[in-house]
Amino acid sequence: MKVHILAELKKLEQKHEVEILFAVQAGSRAWGFPSPDSDFDIRFIYKHHLNWYLTLNKKRDVIESKAGKELELSGWDLKKAMVLLKKSNPSMLEWLQTEDRLIVDKYFCTKIFSLQKEIFSPSSCYHHYLNMSKTNWQKWQRDSVKSVKLTLHLLRGLLCCLWIKEHESFPPVPFNHLYHQMVHDQKIKEEIQRVVELKKSGEQKIEETAGFLYSFLDLQMKKLSEESPQFKERQGIPSESVDQAFRELVMRE
């Protein structure tokens, strides 16, 4: 499949006259709980030739494509990606930390990864995952039969909040790493692992949910809703540093 994905990315480069600098797997495959019929979600960052940026006209800065039923490709132009990185965009940060990488331009990584830690905003990312968790929690409570996918998305968002609150760093992308480090009750860990295995086997519903998992979710969501963690203030990184990295990447042939 990797050969097929790389071939499709090459086609996009030729069609749009761009250079792909970074490409990764995203979604359930990046998190480590794909089901047998999960799509291959590919996310990438690309750049145009210098002249493309030297215009007053606004241009489309996203490339989206489907190849068959199971392969979806979506990419951001370098400028868009760096603007979002500067804002500590969680999706952008997840892409950069994903371990399953398909294309890695070393010069791009040198420039971007040196900015990443300084740009990260605990408060911004915490509230992103908190809002996502609240939405999923409301849906989860309404369902009499629990969705495997929704349960994992709820757990992931909740545990990302707990990670940021405790470590003030960006949470690990692999779900296995996340819950093993943030869940300390062995029974809860075993129940989470059971849900992960259900997802991997293709099951869509949890026919029987252990009461202690519900209690865990209920308790943690109440805490997250009531608490307002105070994160250490960060000076962030000067805009000029991000601008300079962007210019160097665009001007490099």
Secondary structure, DSSP 8 states (H G I E B T S, - for coil): -HHHHHHHHHHHHHHHT-EEEEEEEETHHHHT---TT--EEEEEEEE--HHHHS-SS----EEEEEETTTEEEEEEEHHHHHHHHHTT-HHHHHHHH-S-EEEE-HHHHHHHHHHHHHH--HHHHHHHHHHHHHHHHHHHHH-SSEEHHHHHHHHHHHHHHHHHHHHSS---SSHHHHHHHH---HHHHHHHHHHHHHHHHT--EES---HHHHHHHHHHHHHHHH------------HHHHHHHHHHHHH--
